[in-house]
Amino acid sequence: MSRDEFTTRALDEGRIDEAIRHLLAQTGDAQERPLLAQLLTQRGRFDEALAVVRRDVEARVAGGAISAEDLRQRGNAAWRADRLADALDDLRGALDREGDPSQVQGVRADVAVLEDQVRSLQGIAARLRLVNEWTVLVGALLLVAVGFAAGIRRRRTGSR
């Protein structure tokens, strides 16, 4: 992949954000998309990196079938952007399309880790729903208790 002089110099000098701005301004340069996605990922700009990877994959498959590598790249970008359902769909699709046994093993490992992460997050979500339900119940009981105590106090003092 060839880089233009500005991008090369900016990266050599550690000016990653300038390189990103420059690459974003060159939106039509398909050769630079993987580099842009990588730099955005390094900066923690995962949603933007995912959008770049999606554009890159769509451009490559405009007239043909999507490859296992395209699905894996898009799935991993979606994973980093916390789009776990999309990531699982793409990685499972990559697993179905991959013909190289050594690559299948890597994709299978990615799918297993991601499925485990999804199960863990679903368990956390269930526990949080339970905590929310108990919080509402305790809050309602406290309101009833405060109202009851205020009513008893008014009756004792004879005020209304």
Helices and strands as residue ranges (DSSP letters): H 5-12, H 16-25, G 30-32, H 33-42, H 46-60, H 68-80, H 84-97, H 101-157
